[in-house]
Amino acid sequence: MSERNDNRDNAGVIAPPPLIALAAVLLGLLLDWFFPAYVLSVLLTVVERLAIGAMLIAVGISLIVAANVAFRARGTPPEPWKPVATLVTDGIFGRMRNPMYVGGILFLAGLSIALASSWMLVMTILSAFVLHFGVVKREERYLTAKFGESYRRYMASVPRYGWPG
């Protein structure tokens, strides 16, 4: 009866990534309301902010959509709290192991810049650390346990976030 629930077939992430993103948006806007920083509005014109923001949002959405399409094509759910049916290593996943999280961070950064929300940008950076340690690292342990050597080879050949290192 006191058995821990560590044997469930999922990554055991600390929170669904969309909730982490929502928390970054809401906390950022709340901080902007109470402690306005104006950093982005001083550094960039409205046109620059909207152009940079739109570009980052578009790239972010593209990565998220490409990853979702790849997962669905392989019959495995993209949600990290559900059991993985198969290891997806082609398409966008042949270039980076976590395109959805990179896309989400780019989306949040773009939204922050477009709205001139300096605190939301700070919360986006903090949410990247929460994603890394509370989601990505847990997914890696889960996928290594589930797929073994196949996942270890994939990890060795494809960068986590798209850049070498």
Secondary structure, DSSP 8 states (H G I E B T S, - for coil): ----STTSSS---SS-HHHHHHHHHHHHHHHHHHS---HHHHHS-HHHHHHHHHHHHHHHHHHHHHHHHHHHHTT--S-TTS---S---SGGGGT-S-HHHHHHHHHHHHHHHHTT-HHHHHHHHHHHHHHIIIIIHHHHHHHHHHHTHHHHHHHHHS-SSSS--
